[in-house]
Amino acid sequence: MKKIEAIIRKSKYSVVKEALHEVGVNFFSYWDVTGLGNEKEGHVYRGVSYSTSDIQRRHLSIVVNDDFEEVTIKAILEAASTGEVGDGKIFVSDINEVYRIRTGEKGGDTLK
């Protein structure tokens, strides 16, 4: 099993969510996060330009069976990309085991 964590633009969340549903990923968690990166957002308020270094993003946490890893990553890459700096990152790590709390069962079938 794999844990796929993606940090994406908040404006791309609904497109990414739909792309994940289309490939069969129907369960994941997400958080609104703030981070620092290479992107420098600038704002203009009443004619005065100022810069902020804190960037608002959405963090997705998805656990999938190994056979869903590639399609999940491809769906995120295609849906979240704008081609501009600040599109985000995807991190993949191994999951040793998963348990369903309600029944106590373990293994990849708990993700269905």
C-alpha positions in Angstrom: 0.0 0.0 0.0 1.1 3.6 -0.6 0.3 6.9 1.0 0.2 9.7 -1.5 0.3 13.2 -0.1 -0.3 16.1 -2.5 0.0 19.8 -1.8 -2.0 21.6 -4.5 -3.5 25.0 -5.2 -6.8 25.5 -3.4 -8.3 26.7 -6.7 -7.6 23.3 -8.3 -9.1 21.2 -5.5 -12.5 20.5 -7.1 -10.9 19.5 -10.4 -8.5 17.2 -8.6 -11.3 15.7 -6.5 -13.3 14.9 -9.6 -10.3 13.4 -11.3 -9.7 11.1 -8.3 -13.3 10.0 -8.3 -13.1 9.2 -12.0 -10.2 6.8 -11.4 -11.9 5.1 -8.4 -10.3 6.9 -5.5 -13.3 7.8 -3.4 -11.8 8.3 0.0 -9.2 10.7 1.2 -8.6 13.4 3.8 -7.6 17.0 3.2 -6.6 20.0 5.1 -6.2 23.7 4.3 -2.5 24.5 4.9 -0.2 27.5 4.7 3.4 27.1 3.5 6.4 28.8 2.0 7.8 28.0 -1.4 9.4 29.4 -4.5 6.2 31.2 -5.5 6.0 34.8 -4.4 2.4 36.0 -4.3 1.9 39.7 -4.7 -1.2 41.7 -3.8 -2.3 45.1 -4.7 -4.6 46.9 -2.3 -5.8 50.4 -3.1 -2.9 50.9 -5.5 -0.3 49.8 -3.1 1.6 46.6 -4.0 2.8 44.3 -1.2 4.2 40.8 -1.1 3.2 37.9 1.1 5.4 34.9 1.7 2.7 32.7 3.2 0.9 30.7 0.4 -2.5 29.0 0.9 -2.7 25.4 -0.3 -4.7 22.3 0.2 -3.0 19.1 1.5 -4.5 15.8 0.3 -3.7 12.5 2.1 -4.6 9.4 0.1 -3.9 5.7 0.9 -4.2 3.3 -2.0 -3.3 -0.3 -2.8 -0.2 -0.6 -4.9 -2.1 -1.1 -8.2 -3.8 2.3 -7.8 -0.5 4.3 -7.2 0.2 5.2 -10.8 -3.4 6.1 -11.8 -3.8 8.2 -8.6 -0.6 10.2 -9.3 -1.4 10.6 -13.0 -4.9 12.0 -12.1 -3.4 14.5 -9.6 -0.7 15.6 -12.0 -3.1 16.2 -14.9 -5.8 17.9 -12.8 -3.6 20.1 -10.6 -1.1 21.4 -13.2 -1.3 24.9 -14.5 2.3 25.0 -15.8 3.2 27.8 -13.4 5.5 27.9 -10.4 3.5 26.9 -7.3 1.4 24.0 -8.7 2.5 21.9 -5.7 4.2 18.6 -4.8 3.3 14.9 -4.5 5.0 12.7 -1.9 4.7 8.9 -1.9 5.5 6.7 1.0 5.0 3.0 1.9 2.3 1.9 4.3 3.0 -1.3 6.2 -0.4 -2.1 7.4 -4.0 -0.7 7.7 -6.8 -1.6 10.0 -10.5 -1.0 9.9 -11.4 0.1 13.4 -15.1 -1.0 13.2 -14.3 -4.7 12.5 -10.6 -5.1 13.4 -9.8 -6.5 9.9 -6.5 -5.6 8.4 -4.9 -5.4 5.0 -5.6 -3.9 1.6 -9.2 -4.9 1.5 -10.0 -2.4 4.2 -9.4 0.3 1.6 -12.5 -0.8 -0.4 
